[in-house]
């Protein structure tokens, strides 16, 4: 482990730096792209976990990955700038970032891991780029402020619990390449009134739309789509 000002970091095998911890108390933080001459290419696991002073973060254009739980528990983080160099957003990377309202994910990102934005309860707007092929498990779970989402045509599957407890989610557009909708994926989306399931979808798994208590209109475009047990339980729609 090496230290540079308020940062701790490791030098990776390729000669670049991975930030492993932050010991400062800044509110607005611009992470440098070089530490002691080493280019910063990744934010390590838990690196900024629980940094409650942070309200905004700007990542350098040298960053390619954001590690698991990297910013989890940054309860006052309102904004983060992710450059178009980032390829991966790790497990739980922004979990419990309660104050985060808007975030732009660049087209460079090819994977957003499980629970990456779980419990971002004030998140209102997020754009899923066309570079994403899988919506992983619980990735937007309990984003209670999220009102609309467009799943692009590049996505082939929606994971288990992906939008579970997104109470304000009213508008969902499911892309024409999605083949499966996971277990509990939209459970408790109580503001949802209408959903169109495209022809590409072959399976709607158990309890996928359970307890969507205002879901009155459901269009399933493919007669061969397999509907799992309890997929529309406690919904007014007649399937």
ABEGO torsion letter per residue (X at the ends): XBBBEABBBBBBAAGBBBBABBABABABBBBBABBGGBBBABBBBGAABGBAABABBBBBAABABBBBGAABGBAABABBBBBAABABBBBGAABGBAABABBBBBAABABBBBGAABGBAABABBBBBAABABBBBGAABGBAABABBBBBAABABBBBGAABGBAABABBBBBAABABBBBGAABGBAABABBBBBAABABBBBGAABGBAABABBBBABAABBBBBGAABGBABBX
